[in-house]
Amino acid sequence: MLRELRMMEPATHVALLFAILFGLLLLITIGGVLYRVKNPVDSLHVDPRSARAQFKRDLNGAWVGALLFWLAWISGPVGSTILFGLFSFFCLREFITLQHTTRSDHRALIAAFFVVLPLQYVIVGLRRFDLFSVFIPVYVFLAIPVISALADDPRRFLERNAKIQWGIMVCVYGLSHAPALLLLEFPRYQGRGAFLLFFLVMVVSIAQVAQEVASRKLRRRPVVRHISRSFSKRAWWIGVLSGAFTGALLYWVTPFKAGQAFVLAFIAAGAGTLGGLVMKALKKDAGILYWGNSHTITGAIGLLDRVAALCFAAPVFFHSVRWYFKLDV
């Protein structure tokens, strides 16, 4: 049966995956609505840290991931690259609007939004993966402080530039690896690049949800209580292994064998869940609960919360796949 699934045409694969994915999300959403009807609460006084609020954010994130895969598929490689470029723009905007910046940072910010971001995605679209891998970590990392220094403001210079560089790394560099997956060319796997993105999104989403559920059920001592009271070693292992087993079950939509899918999914799930922890630390430092909780002031809509784990998992997964399978282009 699995052999037949792997031999399906891409269009048939897509129809089957969409039926499974959106069917499950619809059932979960209906179940959540029925639960809220039976257990009503005052929506104006819901604690954003409660299990109900967290479930709603996780479910919204799953819908965003599913729609992301669908849009990436129907828009093709060029359209998906533009789509993710827009996602990067709004994620970077959310990140920057919740950080302390000064007038002296305007030049660096203009370069980040209107030079670095579009250039990174142009390089992705051209499949220049060697340049794509070093453009931001090397050239932009050195260029941003130079631009900032030309503003002639030494106050909190290191802190201001570190925030801009970190925002570019996460929101632009990290997320740009997602559409790059669509452009990887495997032997006998032409025209199926979107399934790698689907694989990554599913693995990371399942790992996050499993870790969150395990942390509530096990009630273990948190490892980093000042950052996250729900992050424990056992819950993390449960989340990562859940993502890895999900990847092994989905190997038939990828060019991987079952064992390869398990290992690569384990790597992606680990990177995504640890990346989520890092983003929680950044939110604590900024004094917010989630990136969209100040939308009336900053215009943020919480998009970064939905894709934060993907920003960390995508580059690790992309380079692991490219290195292991020796894909030069």
Phi and psi restraints in degrees (value plus and minus 20) as a CYANA .aco file:
   2 LEU   PHI     -85.0   -45.0
   2 LEU   PSI     -54.4   -14.4
   3 ARG   PHI     -83.0   -43.0
   3 ARG   PSI     -60.6   -20.6
   4 GLU   PHI     -85.3   -45.3
   4 GLU   PSI     -58.4   -18.4
   5 LEU   PHI     -83.1   -43.1
   5 LEU   PSI     -61.9   -21.9
   6 ARG   PHI     -87.6   -47.6
   6 ARG   PSI     -45.2    -5.2
   7 MET   PHI    -108.9   -68.9
   7 MET   PSI     -21.2    18.8
   8 MET   PHI     -84.6   -44.6
   8 MET   PSI     134.9   174.9
   9 GLU   PHI     -89.4   -49.4
   9 GLU   PSI     131.6   171.6
  10 PRO   PHI     -73.7   -33.7
  10 PRO   PSI     -60.3   -20.3
  11 ALA   PHI     -83.1   -43.1
  11 ALA   PSI     -59.2   -19.2
  12 THR   PHI     -88.1   -48.1
  12 THR   PSI     -61.0   -21.0
  13 HIS   PHI     -75.3   -35.3
  13 HIS   PSI     -67.8   -27.8
  14 VAL   PHI     -80.9   -40.9
  14 VAL   PSI     -66.7   -26.7
  15 ALA   PHI     -79.6   -39.6
  15 ALA   PSI     -63.4   -23.4
  16 LEU   PHI     -86.1   -46.1
  16 LEU   PSI     -64.7   -24.7
  17 LEU   PHI     -86.3   -46.3
  17 LEU   PSI     -60.6   -20.6
  18 PHE   PHI     -83.9   -43.9
  18 PHE   PSI     -60.0   -20.0
  19 ALA   PHI     -81.6   -41.6
  19 ALA   PSI     -64.1   -24.1
  20 ILE   PHI     -88.8   -48.8
  20 ILE   PSI     -69.6   -29.6
  21 LEU   PHI     -83.9   -43.9
  21 LEU   PSI     -75.2   -35.2
  22 PHE   PHI     -91.9   -51.9
  22 PHE   PSI     -47.4    -7.4
  23 GLY   PHI     -84.3   -44.3
  23 GLY   PSI     -64.8   -24.8
  24 LEU   PHI     -85.4   -45.4
  24 LEU   PSI     -63.6   -23.6
  25 LEU   PHI     -83.4   -43.4
  25 LEU   PSI     -57.9   -17.9
  26 LEU   PHI     -86.0   -46.0
  26 LEU   PSI     -61.9   -21.9
  27 LEU   PHI     -83.3   -43.3
  27 LEU   PSI     -63.1   -23.1
  28 ILE   PHI     -84.9   -44.9
  28 ILE   PSI     -60.9   -20.9
  29 THR   PHI     -84.1   -44.1
  29 THR   PSI     -64.1   -24.1
  30 ILE   PHI     -81.9   -41.9
  30 ILE   PSI     -62.6   -22.6
  31 GLY   PHI     -80.6   -40.6
  31 GLY   PSI     -60.4   -20.4
  32 GLY   PHI     -85.5   -45.5
  32 GLY   PSI     -58.7   -18.7
  33 VAL   PHI     -85.0   -45.0
  33 VAL   PSI     -64.5   -24.5
  34 LEU   PHI     -83.1   -43.1
  34 LEU   PSI     -58.4   -18.4
  35 TYR   PHI     -84.3   -44.3
  35 TYR   PSI     -61.7   -21.7
  36 ARG   PHI     -87.0   -47.0
  36 ARG   PSI     -53.4   -13.4
  37 VAL   PHI     -86.3   -46.3
  37 VAL   PSI     -60.5   -20.5
  38 LYS   PHI     -97.0   -57.0
  38 LYS   PSI     -45.7    -5.7
  39 ASN   PHI    -147.8  -107.8
  39 ASN   PSI      50.3    90.3
  40 PRO   PHI     -90.4   -50.4
  40 PRO   PSI     126.5   166.5
  41 VAL   PHI    -156.4  -116.4
  41 VAL   PSI     142.7   182.7
  42 ASP   PHI     -92.7   -52.7
  42 ASP   PSI      92.1   132.1
  43 SER   PHI     -83.4   -43.4
  43 SER   PSI     -42.2    -2.2
  44 LEU   PHI     -98.5   -58.5
  44 LEU   PSI     -34.2     5.8
  45 HIS   PHI    -144.7  -104.7
  45 HIS   PSI       9.1    49.1
  46 VAL   PHI    -100.5   -60.5
  46 VAL   PSI     106.0   146.0
  47 ASP   PHI     -88.4   -48.4
  47 ASP   PSI     100.7   140.7
  48 PRO   PHI     -82.6   -42.6
  48 PRO   PSI     -34.1     5.9
  49 ARG   PHI    -115.2   -75.2
  49 ARG   PSI     -21.2    18.8
  50 SER   PHI     -92.1   -52.1
  50 SER   PSI     143.8   183.8
  51 ALA   PHI     -83.0   -43.0
  51 ALA   PSI     -55.7   -15.7
  52 ARG   PHI     -86.5   -46.5
  52 ARG   PSI     -64.0   -24.0
  53 ALA   PHI     -86.6   -46.6
  53 ALA   PSI     -58.6   -18.6
  54 GLN   PHI     -86.5   -46.5
  54 GLN   PSI     -60.2   -20.2
  55 PHE   PHI     -81.5   -41.5
  55 PHE   PSI     -61.2   -21.2
  56 LYS   PHI     -83.2   -43.2
  56 LYS   PSI     -62.0   -22.0
  57 ARG   PHI     -86.8   -46.8
  57 ARG   PSI     -60.2   -20.2
  58 ASP   PHI     -84.8   -44.8
  58 ASP   PSI     -60.9   -20.9
  59 LEU   PHI     -86.7   -46.7
  59 LEU   PSI     -61.6   -21.6
  60 ASN   PHI     -80.7   -40.7
  60 ASN   PSI     -60.2   -20.2
  61 GLY   PHI     -83.5   -43.5
  61 GLY   PSI     -58.4   -18.4
  62 ALA   PHI     -85.2   -45.2
  62 ALA   PSI     -61.0   -21.0
  63 TRP   PHI     -84.0   -44.0
  63 TRP   PSI     -61.2   -21.2
  64 VAL   PHI     -81.6   -41.6
  64 VAL   PSI     -63.5   -23.5
  65 GLY   PHI     -82.8   -42.8
  65 GLY   PSI     -61.3   -21.3
  66 ALA   PHI     -85.9   -45.9
  66 ALA   PSI     -65.0   -25.0
  67 LEU   PHI     -86.0   -46.0
  67 LEU   PSI     -52.6   -12.6
  68 LEU   PHI     -81.2   -41.2
  68 LEU   PSI     -66.3   -26.3
  69 PHE   PHI     -82.4   -42.4
  69 PHE   PSI     -62.6   -22.6
  70 TRP   PHI     -83.7   -43.7
  70 TRP   PSI     -66.7   -26.7
  71 LEU   PHI     -85.2   -45.2
  71 LEU   PSI     -58.0   -18.0
  72 ALA   PHI     -83.1   -43.1
  72 ALA   PSI     -56.2   -16.2
  73 TRP   PHI     -91.3   -51.3
  73 TRP   PSI     -68.2   -28.2
  74 ILE   PHI     -94.2   -54.2
  74 ILE   PSI     -42.4    -2.4
  75 SER   PHI    -109.5   -69.5
  75 SER   PSI     -30.9     9.1
  76 GLY   PHI      55.5    95.5
  76 GLY   PSI     156.2   196.2
  77 PRO   PHI     -77.7   -37.7
  77 PRO   PSI     -64.8   -24.8
  78 VAL   PHI     -87.7   -47.7
  78 VAL   PSI     -68.1   -28.1
  79 GLY   PHI     -82.4   -42.4
  79 GLY   PSI     -60.0   -20.0
  80 SER   PHI     -88.0   -48.0
  80 SER   PSI     -54.2   -14.2
  81 THR   PHI     -84.9   -44.9
  81 THR   PSI     -63.0   -23.0
  82 ILE   PHI     -83.9   -43.9
  82 ILE   PSI     -61.1   -21.1
  83 LEU   PHI     -79.4   -39.4
  83 LEU   PSI     -67.9   -27.9
  84 PHE   PHI     -89.3   -49.3
  84 PHE   PSI     -48.6    -8.6
  85 GLY   PHI     -81.3   -41.3
  85 GLY   PSI     -60.7   -20.7
  86 LEU   PHI     -86.5   -46.5
  86 LEU   PSI     -60.6   -20.6
  87 PHE   PHI     -79.9   -39.9
  87 PHE   PSI     -63.2   -23.2
  88 SER   PHI     -81.5   -41.5
  88 SER   PSI     -61.3   -21.3
  89 PHE   PHI     -79.5   -39.5
  89 PHE   PSI     -68.7   -28.7
  90 PHE   PHI     -91.4   -51.4
  90 PHE   PSI     -54.4   -14.4
  91 CYS   PHI     -85.2   -45.2
  91 CYS   PSI     -64.4   -24.4
  92 LEU   PHI     -84.0   -44.0
  92 LEU   PSI     -57.4   -17.4
  93 ARG   PHI     -83.1   -43.1
  93 ARG   PSI     -62.6   -22.6
  94 GLU   PHI     -82.9   -42.9
  94 GLU   PSI     -63.3   -23.3
  95 PHE   PHI     -82.9   -42.9
  95 PHE   PSI     -67.3   -27.3
  96 ILE   PHI     -90.4   -50.4
  96 ILE   PSI     -58.0   -18.0
  97 THR   PHI     -86.2   -46.2
  97 THR   PSI     -40.1    -0.1
  98 LEU   PHI    -122.1   -82.1
  98 LEU   PSI      -6.6    33.4
  99 GLN   PHI    -134.0   -94.0
  99 GLN   PSI     138.4   178.4
 100 HIS   PHI    -102.6   -62.6
 100 HIS   PSI      95.6   135.6
 101 THR   PHI    -146.1  -106.1
 101 THR   PSI     141.9   181.9
 102 THR   PHI    -143.3  -103.3
 102 THR   PSI     153.8   193.8
 103 ARG   PHI     -80.2   -40.2
 103 ARG   PSI     -51.1   -11.1
 104 SER   PHI     -87.6   -47.6
 104 SER   PSI     -36.6     3.4
 105 ASP   PHI    -107.4   -67.4
 105 ASP   PSI     -25.9    14.1
 106 HIS   PHI     -81.2   -41.2
 106 HIS   PSI     -59.7   -19.7
 107 ARG   PHI     -82.9   -42.9
 107 ARG   PSI     -65.4   -25.4
 108 ALA   PHI     -84.5   -44.5
 108 ALA   PSI     -57.9   -17.9
 109 LEU   PHI     -89.2   -49.2
 109 LEU   PSI     -59.8   -19.8
 110 ILE   PHI     -81.5   -41.5
 110 ILE   PSI     -61.6   -21.6
 111 ALA   PHI     -83.7   -43.7
 111 ALA   PSI     -59.6   -19.6
 112 ALA   PHI     -84.5   -44.5
 112 ALA   PSI     -66.1   -26.1
 113 PHE   PHI     -98.2   -58.2
 113 PHE   PSI     -60.2   -20.2
 114 PHE   PHI    -132.3   -92.3
 114 PHE   PSI     -21.6    18.4
 115 VAL   PHI    -142.6  -102.6
 115 VAL   PSI     -78.1   -38.1
 116 VAL   PHI     -84.0   -44.0
 116 VAL   PSI     -69.8   -29.8
 117 LEU   PHI     -80.3   -40.3
 117 LEU   PSI     -74.3   -34.3
 118 PRO   PHI     -84.0   -44.0
 118 PRO   PSI     -56.5   -16.5
 119 LEU   PHI     -83.4   -43.4
 119 LEU   PSI     -60.0   -20.0
 120 GLN   PHI     -79.8   -39.8
 120 GLN   PSI     -62.8   -22.8
 121 TYR   PHI     -97.2   -57.2
 121 TYR   PSI     -48.5    -8.5
 122 VAL   PHI     -84.3   -44.3
 122 VAL   PSI     -63.0   -23.0
 123 ILE   PHI     -82.7   -42.7
 123 ILE   PSI     -58.7   -18.7
 124 VAL   PHI     -81.3   -41.3
 124 VAL   PSI     -68.2   -28.2
 125 GLY   PHI     -82.2   -42.2
 125 GLY   PSI     -49.2    -9.2
 126 LEU   PHI    -104.2   -64.2
 126 LEU   PSI     -21.0    19.0
 127 ARG   PHI      41.4    81.4
 127 ARG   PSI       9.6    49.6
 128 ARG   PHI    -107.9   -67.9
 128 ARG   PSI      51.8    91.8
 129 PHE   PHI     -87.7   -47.7
 129 PHE   PSI     -50.6   -10.6
 130 ASP   PHI     -85.9   -45.9
 130 ASP   PSI     -66.1   -26.1
 131 LEU   PHI     -88.7   -48.7
 131 LEU   PSI     -59.9   -19.9
 132 PHE   PHI     -77.5   -37.5
 132 PHE   PSI     -55.6   -15.6
 133 SER   PHI     -93.7   -53.7
 133 SER   PSI     -46.0    -6.0
 134 VAL   PHI    -134.6   -94.6
 134 VAL   PSI     -29.8    10.2
 135 PHE   PHI     -76.0   -36.0
 135 PHE   PSI     -71.9   -31.9
 136 ILE   PHI     -99.7   -59.7
 136 ILE   PSI     -69.5   -29.5
 137 PRO   PHI     -81.9   -41.9
 137 PRO   PSI     -46.1    -6.1
 138 VAL   PHI    -125.7   -85.7
 138 VAL   PSI     -86.7   -46.7
 139 TYR   PHI     -90.7   -50.7
 139 TYR   PSI     -67.2   -27.2
 140 VAL   PHI     -90.0   -50.0
 140 VAL   PSI     -56.9   -16.9
 141 PHE   PHI     -77.6   -37.6
 141 PHE   PSI     -56.6   -16.6
 142 LEU   PHI    -104.8   -64.8
 142 LEU   PSI     -50.0   -10.0
 143 ALA   PHI     -95.8   -55.8
 143 ALA   PSI     -58.1   -18.1
 144 ILE   PHI     -79.5   -39.5
 144 ILE   PSI     -67.3   -27.3
 145 PRO   PHI     -82.9   -42.9
 145 PRO   PSI     -52.8   -12.8
 146 VAL   PHI     -84.1   -44.1
 146 VAL   PSI     -66.7   -26.7
 147 ILE   PHI     -80.5   -40.5
 147 ILE   PSI     -61.4   -21.4
 148 SER   PHI     -86.7   -46.7
 148 SER   PSI     -58.2   -18.2
 149 ALA   PHI     -85.2   -45.2
 149 ALA   PSI     -51.8   -11.8
 150 LEU   PHI     -87.8   -47.8
 150 LEU   PSI     -33.4     6.6
 151 ALA   PHI     -99.7   -59.7
 151 ALA   PSI     -28.8    11.2
 152 ASP   PHI      42.3    82.3
 152 ASP   PSI      26.2    66.2
 153 ASP   PHI    -156.0  -116.0
 153 ASP   PSI      81.9   121.9
 154 PRO   PHI    -103.7   -63.7
 154 PRO   PSI     -24.8    15.2
 155 ARG   PHI     -84.8   -44.8
 155 ARG   PSI     104.0   144.0
 156 ARG   PHI      28.8    68.8
 156 ARG   PSI      20.6    60.6
 157 PHE   PHI     -80.4   -40.4
 157 PHE   PSI     -68.7   -28.7
 158 LEU   PHI     -83.8   -43.8
 158 LEU   PSI     -64.9   -24.9
 159 GLU   PHI     -83.2   -43.2
 159 GLU   PSI     -64.8   -24.8
 160 ARG   PHI     -83.0   -43.0
 160 ARG   PSI     -64.0   -24.0
 161 ASN   PHI     -92.7   -52.7
 161 ASN   PSI     -54.5   -14.5
 162 ALA   PHI     -82.6   -42.6
 162 ALA   PSI     -58.7   -18.7
 163 LYS   PHI     -85.2   -45.2
 163 LYS   PSI     -63.5   -23.5
 164 ILE   PHI     -86.1   -46.1
 164 ILE   PSI     -63.9   -23.9
 165 GLN   PHI     -84.3   -44.3
 165 GLN   PSI     -60.1   -20.1
 166 TRP   PHI     -86.2   -46.2
 166 TRP   PSI     -61.2   -21.2
 167 GLY   PHI     -81.4   -41.4
 167 GLY   PSI     -61.4   -21.4
 168 ILE   PHI     -85.5   -45.5
 168 ILE   PSI     -62.3   -22.3
 169 MET   PHI     -82.2   -42.2
 169 MET   PSI     -65.4   -25.4
 170 VAL   PHI     -96.8   -56.8
 170 VAL   PSI     -73.1   -33.1
 171 CYS   PHI    -100.1   -60.1
 171 CYS   PSI     -46.8    -6.8
 172 VAL   PHI    -127.4   -87.4
 172 VAL   PSI     -79.8   -39.8
 173 TYR   PHI     -82.7   -42.7
 173 TYR   PSI     -71.1   -31.1
 174 GLY   PHI     -82.2   -42.2
 174 GLY   PSI     -69.5   -29.5
 175 LEU   PHI     -90.8   -50.8
 175 LEU   PSI     -47.2    -7.2
 176 SER   PHI     -87.0   -47.0
 176 SER   PSI     -35.4     4.6
 177 HIS   PHI     -94.3   -54.3
 177 HIS   PSI     -38.1     1.9
 178 ALA   PHI     -86.3   -46.3
 178 ALA   PSI     -72.7   -32.7
 179 PRO   PHI     -87.8   -47.8
 179 PRO   PSI     -42.7    -2.7
 180 ALA   PHI     -83.2   -43.2
 180 ALA   PSI     -48.9    -8.9
 181 LEU   PHI     -81.0   -41.0
 181 LEU   PSI     -52.8   -12.8
 182 LEU   PHI     -87.7   -47.7
 182 LEU   PSI     -39.7     0.3
 183 LEU   PHI    -120.2   -80.2
 183 LEU   PSI     -25.1    14.9
 184 LEU   PHI     -88.2   -48.2
 184 LEU   PSI     116.1   156.1
 185 GLU   PHI    -133.4   -93.4
 185 GLU   PSI      90.4   130.4
 186 PHE   PHI    -117.7   -77.7
 186 PHE   PSI     126.8   166.8
 187 PRO   PHI     -79.9   -39.9
 187 PRO   PSI     113.7   153.7
 188 ARG   PHI      41.2    81.2
 188 ARG   PSI       6.6    46.6
 189 TYR   PHI    -156.8  -116.8
 189 TYR   PSI       7.3    47.3
 190 GLN   PHI     -87.6   -47.6
 190 GLN   PSI     123.0   163.0
 191 GLY   PHI      59.4    99.4
 191 GLY   PSI     -10.4    29.6
 192 ARG   PHI    -143.4  -103.4
 192 ARG   PSI       0.1    40.1
 193 GLY   PHI     -80.2   -40.2
 193 GLY   PSI     -49.4    -9.4
 194 ALA   PHI     -83.1   -43.1
 194 ALA   PSI     -43.9    -3.9
 195 PHE   PHI     -90.4   -50.4
 195 PHE   PSI     -47.2    -7.2
 196 LEU   PHI     -85.8   -45.8
 196 LEU   PSI     -59.8   -19.8
 197 LEU   PHI     -86.1   -46.1
 197 LEU   PSI     -62.5   -22.5
 198 PHE   PHI     -79.3   -39.3
 198 PHE   PSI     -65.6   -25.6
 199 PHE   PHI     -76.8   -36.8
 199 PHE   PSI     -67.9   -27.9
 200 LEU   PHI     -83.9   -43.9
 200 LEU   PSI     -67.0   -27.0
 201 VAL   PHI     -81.5   -41.5
 201 VAL   PSI     -63.9   -23.9
 202 MET   PHI     -85.0   -45.0
 202 MET   PSI     -65.3   -25.3
 203 VAL   PHI     -81.7   -41.7
 203 VAL   PSI     -67.3   -27.3
 204 VAL   PHI     -86.7   -46.7
 204 VAL   PSI     -60.5   -20.5
 205 SER   PHI     -85.6   -45.6
 205 SER   PSI     -66.1   -26.1
 206 ILE   PHI     -82.5   -42.5
 206 ILE   PSI     -61.4   -21.4
 207 ALA   PHI     -81.6   -41.6
 207 ALA   PSI     -62.8   -22.8
 208 GLN   PHI     -84.3   -44.3
 208 GLN   PSI     -66.8   -26.8
 209 VAL   PHI     -85.1   -45.1
 209 VAL   PSI     -64.2   -24.2
 210 ALA   PHI     -83.2   -43.2
 210 ALA   PSI     -60.3   -20.3
 211 GLN   PHI     -84.0   -44.0
 211 GLN   PSI     -62.0   -22.0
 212 GLU   PHI     -85.4   -45.4
 212 GLU   PSI     -63.8   -23.8
 213 VAL   PHI     -84.2   -44.2
 213 VAL   PSI     -64.2   -24.2
 214 ALA   PHI     -83.4   -43.4
 214 ALA   PSI     -58.6   -18.6
 215 SER   PHI     -84.8   -44.8
 215 SER   PSI     -52.0   -12.0
 216 ARG   PHI     -99.7   -59.7
 216 ARG   PSI     -54.1   -14.1
 217 LYS   PHI     -98.7   -58.7
 217 LYS   PSI     -59.1   -19.1
 218 LEU   PHI    -100.8   -60.8
 218 LEU   PSI     -51.1   -11.1
 219 ARG   PHI      34.8    74.8
 219 ARG   PSI      24.9    64.9
 220 ARG   PHI    -102.7   -62.7
 220 ARG   PSI     141.8   181.8
 221 ARG   PHI     -85.9   -45.9
 221 ARG   PSI     106.1   146.1
 222 PRO   PHI     -86.1   -46.1
 222 PRO   PSI     124.4   164.4
 223 VAL   PHI     -98.1   -58.1
 223 VAL   PSI     -56.1   -16.1
 224 VAL   PHI    -149.5  -109.5
 224 VAL   PSI      51.9    91.9
 225 ARG   PHI     -83.3   -43.3
 225 ARG   PSI     -45.8    -5.8
 226 HIS   PHI     -97.9   -57.9
 226 HIS   PSI     -35.9     4.1
 227 ILE   PHI    -123.5   -83.5
 227 ILE   PSI     -68.5   -28.5
 228 SER   PHI    -169.2  -129.2
 228 SER   PSI     103.0   143.0
 229 ARG   PHI    -102.3   -62.3
 229 ARG   PSI     -23.7    16.3
 230 SER   PHI    -124.9   -84.9
 230 SER   PSI     -18.6    21.4
 231 PHE   PHI    -118.3   -78.3
 231 PHE   PSI      88.3   128.3
 232 SER   PHI    -146.5  -106.5
 232 SER   PSI     140.6   180.6
 233 LYS   PHI     -81.7   -41.7
 233 LYS   PSI     -65.6   -25.6
 234 ARG   PHI     -86.8   -46.8
 234 ARG   PSI     -61.6   -21.6
 235 ALA   PHI     -83.7   -43.7
 235 ALA   PSI     -58.0   -18.0
 236 TRP   PHI     -83.7   -43.7
 236 TRP   PSI     -65.0   -25.0
 237 TRP   PHI     -82.8   -42.8
 237 TRP   PSI     -60.6   -20.6
 238 ILE   PHI     -82.2   -42.2
 238 ILE   PSI     -63.7   -23.7
 239 GLY   PHI     -83.6   -43.6
 239 GLY   PSI     -66.7   -26.7
 240 VAL   PHI     -85.7   -45.7
 240 VAL   PSI     -63.1   -23.1
 241 LEU   PHI     -88.0   -48.0
 241 LEU   PSI     -54.0   -14.0
 242 SER   PHI     -82.5   -42.5
 242 SER   PSI     -63.4   -23.4
 243 GLY   PHI     -83.8   -43.8
 243 GLY   PSI     -58.9   -18.9
 244 ALA   PHI     -85.8   -45.8
 244 ALA   PSI     -63.6   -23.6
 245 PHE   PHI     -87.0   -47.0
 245 PHE   PSI     -55.2   -15.2
 246 THR   PHI     -81.2   -41.2
 246 THR   PSI     -63.1   -23.1
 247 GLY   PHI     -82.2   -42.2
 247 GLY   PSI     -60.8   -20.8
 248 ALA   PHI     -83.5   -43.5
 248 ALA   PSI     -57.1   -17.1
 249 LEU   PHI     -90.4   -50.4
 249 LEU   PSI     -45.2    -5.2
 250 LEU   PHI    -117.5   -77.5
 250 LEU   PSI      -8.4    31.6
 251 TYR   PHI     -79.7   -39.7
 251 TYR   PSI     -44.9    -4.9
 252 TRP   PHI     -89.8   -49.8
 252 TRP   PSI     -33.9     6.1
 253 VAL   PHI    -114.8   -74.8
 253 VAL   PSI     -18.4    21.6
 254 THR   PHI    -140.4  -100.4
 254 THR   PSI     151.4   191.4
 255 PRO   PHI    -101.7   -61.7
 255 PRO   PSI     -14.5    25.5
 256 PHE   PHI    -108.4   -68.4
 256 PHE   PSI     136.7   176.7
 257 LYS   PHI    -102.6   -62.6
 257 LYS   PSI     149.1   189.1
 258 ALA   PHI     -79.6   -39.6
 258 ALA   PSI     -64.5   -24.5
 259 GLY   PHI     -84.7   -44.7
 259 GLY   PSI     -61.6   -21.6
 260 GLN   PHI     -83.6   -43.6
 260 GLN   PSI     -61.7   -21.7
 261 ALA   PHI     -82.6   -42.6
 261 ALA   PSI     -59.2   -19.2
 262 PHE   PHI     -82.3   -42.3
 262 PHE   PSI     -68.3   -28.3
 263 VAL   PHI     -85.7   -45.7
 263 VAL   PSI     -66.0   -26.0
 264 LEU   PHI     -86.6   -46.6
 264 LEU   PSI     -56.4   -16.4
 265 ALA   PHI     -87.1   -47.1
 265 ALA   PSI     -57.4   -17.4
 266 PHE   PHI     -80.6   -40.6
 266 PHE   PSI     -64.5   -24.5
 267 ILE   PHI     -83.0   -43.0
 267 ILE   PSI     -66.0   -26.0
 268 ALA   PHI     -85.4   -45.4
 268 ALA   PSI     -63.4   -23.4
 269 ALA   PHI     -84.8   -44.8
 269 ALA   PSI     -61.2   -21.2
 270 GLY   PHI     -83.6   -43.6
 270 GLY   PSI     -64.2   -24.2
 271 ALA   PHI     -84.4   -44.4
 271 ALA   PSI     -61.2   -21.2
 272 GLY   PHI     -86.0   -46.0
 272 GLY   PSI     -65.2   -25.2
 273 THR   PHI     -89.4   -49.4
 273 THR   PSI     -59.2   -19.2
 274 LEU   PHI     -89.1   -49.1
 274 LEU   PSI     -54.5   -14.5
 275 GLY   PHI     -83.2   -43.2
 275 GLY   PSI     -58.3   -18.3
 276 GLY   PHI     -80.5   -40.5
 276 GLY   PSI     -57.5   -17.5
 277 LEU   PHI     -85.3   -45.3
 277 LEU   PSI     -61.7   -21.7
 278 VAL   PHI     -81.5   -41.5
 278 VAL   PSI     -62.3   -22.3
 279 MET   PHI     -86.7   -46.7
 279 MET   PSI     -51.9   -11.9
 280 LYS   PHI     -84.4   -44.4
 280 LYS   PSI     -58.9   -18.9
 281 ALA   PHI     -83.6   -43.6
 281 ALA   PSI     -60.4   -20.4
 282 LEU   PHI     -84.3   -44.3
 282 LEU   PSI     -58.4   -18.4
 283 LYS   PHI     -87.1   -47.1
 283 LYS   PSI     -59.8   -19.8
 284 LYS   PHI     -80.6   -40.6
 284 LYS   PSI     -62.6   -22.6
 285 ASP   PHI     -84.1   -44.1
 285 ASP   PSI     -55.5   -15.5
 286 ALA   PHI    -101.8   -61.8
 286 ALA   PSI     -28.5    11.5
 287 GLY   PHI      56.6    96.6
 287 GLY   PSI      11.4    51.4
 288 ILE   PHI    -146.8  -106.8
 288 ILE   PSI     140.1   180.1
 289 LEU   PHI    -108.4   -68.4
 289 LEU   PSI     -59.2   -19.2
 290 TYR   PHI    -173.5  -133.5
 290 TYR   PSI     140.5   180.5
 291 TRP   PHI     -83.7   -43.7
 291 TRP   PSI     -40.0     0.0
 292 GLY   PHI    -122.6   -82.6
 292 GLY   PSI      -7.4    32.6
 293 ASN   PHI    -103.3   -63.3
 293 ASN   PSI     -16.1    23.9
 294 SER   PHI    -147.3  -107.3
 294 SER   PSI      14.0    54.0
 295 HIS   PHI     -84.7   -44.7
 295 HIS   PSI     -45.3    -5.3
 296 THR   PHI     -90.2   -50.2
 296 THR   PSI     -40.5    -0.5
 297 ILE   PHI    -121.3   -81.3
 297 ILE   PSI     -65.0   -25.0
 298 THR   PHI    -120.9   -80.9
 298 THR   PSI     -36.3     3.7
 299 GLY   PHI      66.3   106.3
 299 GLY   PSI     -17.3    22.7
 300 ALA   PHI     -91.7   -51.7
 300 ALA   PSI     123.0   163.0
 301 ILE   PHI    -139.4   -99.4
 301 ILE   PSI     -13.0    27.0
 302 GLY   PHI      62.7   102.7
 302 GLY   PSI      -4.6    35.4
 303 LEU   PHI     -83.3   -43.3
 303 LEU   PSI     -57.7   -17.7
 304 LEU   PHI     -82.5   -42.5
 304 LEU   PSI     -53.5   -13.5
 305 ASP   PHI     -80.8   -40.8
 305 ASP   PSI     -55.0   -15.0
 306 ARG   PHI     -94.2   -54.2
 306 ARG   PSI     -50.1   -10.1
 307 VAL   PHI    -137.7   -97.7
 307 VAL   PSI     -11.6    28.4
 308 ALA   PHI     -78.0   -38.0
 308 ALA   PSI     -67.6   -27.6
 309 ALA   PHI     -84.5   -44.5
 309 ALA   PSI     -56.5   -16.5
 310 LEU   PHI     -84.6   -44.6
 310 LEU   PSI     -54.0   -14.0
 311 CYS   PHI     -82.2   -42.2
 311 CYS   PSI     -50.3   -10.3
 312 PHE   PHI    -109.2   -69.2
 312 PHE   PSI     -58.8   -18.8
 313 ALA   PHI     -93.5   -53.5
 313 ALA   PSI     -56.3   -16.3
 314 ALA   PHI     -80.2   -40.2
 314 ALA   PSI     -69.4   -29.4
 315 PRO   PHI     -85.4   -45.4
 315 PRO   PSI     -58.3   -18.3
 316 VAL   PHI     -85.1   -45.1
 316 VAL   PSI     -64.4   -24.4
 317 PHE   PHI     -85.5   -45.5
 317 PHE   PSI     -65.5   -25.5
 318 PHE   PHI     -79.4   -39.4
 318 PHE   PSI     -70.3   -30.3
 319 HIS   PHI     -93.1   -53.1
 319 HIS   PSI     -49.7    -9.7
 320 SER   PHI     -84.3   -44.3
 320 SER   PSI     -65.1   -25.1
 321 VAL   PHI     -84.7   -44.7
 321 VAL   PSI     -66.4   -26.4
 322 ARG   PHI     -84.7   -44.7
 322 ARG   PSI     -59.6   -19.6
 323 TRP   PHI     -90.3   -50.3
 323 TRP   PSI     -66.2   -26.2
 324 TYR   PHI     -85.2   -45.2
 324 TYR   PSI     -61.6   -21.6
 325 PHE   PHI    -112.1   -72.1
 325 PHE   PSI     -16.8    23.2
 326 LYS   PHI      32.5    72.5
 326 LYS   PSI      33.3    73.3
 327 LEU   PHI    -111.0   -71.0
 327 LEU   PSI      91.5   131.5
 328 ASP   PHI    -101.7   -61.7
 328 ASP   PSI     -45.5    -5.5
